[in-house]
Amino acid sequence: MSIVVVIFLAEAIRYIALVARPVGGQWLIPFFDPTTFSTSRLFRGTSIAVLTYIGFDGISTMSEEVENPRRNIMFATVFTCLIIGILSAVEVYVAQLAWPTHIPFAPEIVDTAFVHVAMRVGGKFLFLLLNTTLLVANMGSGIAAQFGAARLLYAMGRGNSLPRRFFGALDPKTAVPRNNVLLIGLFTLGGAFLLTYESGAELLNFGAFIAFMGVNVAALVHYKFRSQEKVLLPATIPLCGLLVSGFIWLHLSHSSQLLGVVWIAVGLIVYLLMRNRRTDNPIDEAFRPNLED
């Protein structure tokens, strides 16, 4: 991945210097193009572009597998966001300089526009190389996401937030939450056939930004009212995170918001059913500490 990124950047810089040759204000067009700029498109694009960062929170699911998780999980999360942010900004900037602003991407290649930029700056070899890299990267990303989600569902099943018999079960040989892995794989397969890249990205961001807002609220309450730790600007930082996350969430497409609300409704129904089951079977709550042990 790192080698391919370096190759792309080198080819893009060579193309910009020898072929595109931007002058004057053209260097700033990737930041602001008065001929195409609109506030609604900016906010809509932002709600999709943040997909680049989705997944860093999955690092927290590895807290049981690392040494000194209080320190290492925090550093891994921060450095992941920082490195991805810098690399993404540089890659997109040179790509926009290399692709003429007066040539819009055809609708059928919008989702794969970056590989067509690679074709322009590096020819067919870079086009095929970047496509292959994206396929391998998506496989790795998908496996990591499936692993993290399966562990999350397992924790919820173990805590009786979801049906314990299904979600809290481990394979006797591998100690892997097999039911969760298969269930997530089934949903992923259905989504691959039913959703476009854009709709899938926005639906993912719908849930992600609700989670981000929840994390900021939790941090605000914890460090402002409960914790004795001395933290710089305990209220301002999570409050800013809450406002930014909420602002981007509001600018998702209406279809993704509708699907997200339906998904939340399903979750609430499951929650109510689980709560009623625990109320009807108080013995489950009585033995819960033993089950956790």
Summary of the structure (lengths in Angstrom):
residues: 293
radius of gyration: 22.7
end to end distance: 42.4
largest distance: 75.4
contacts: 752
relative contact order: 0.09
helix: 79%
strand: 0%
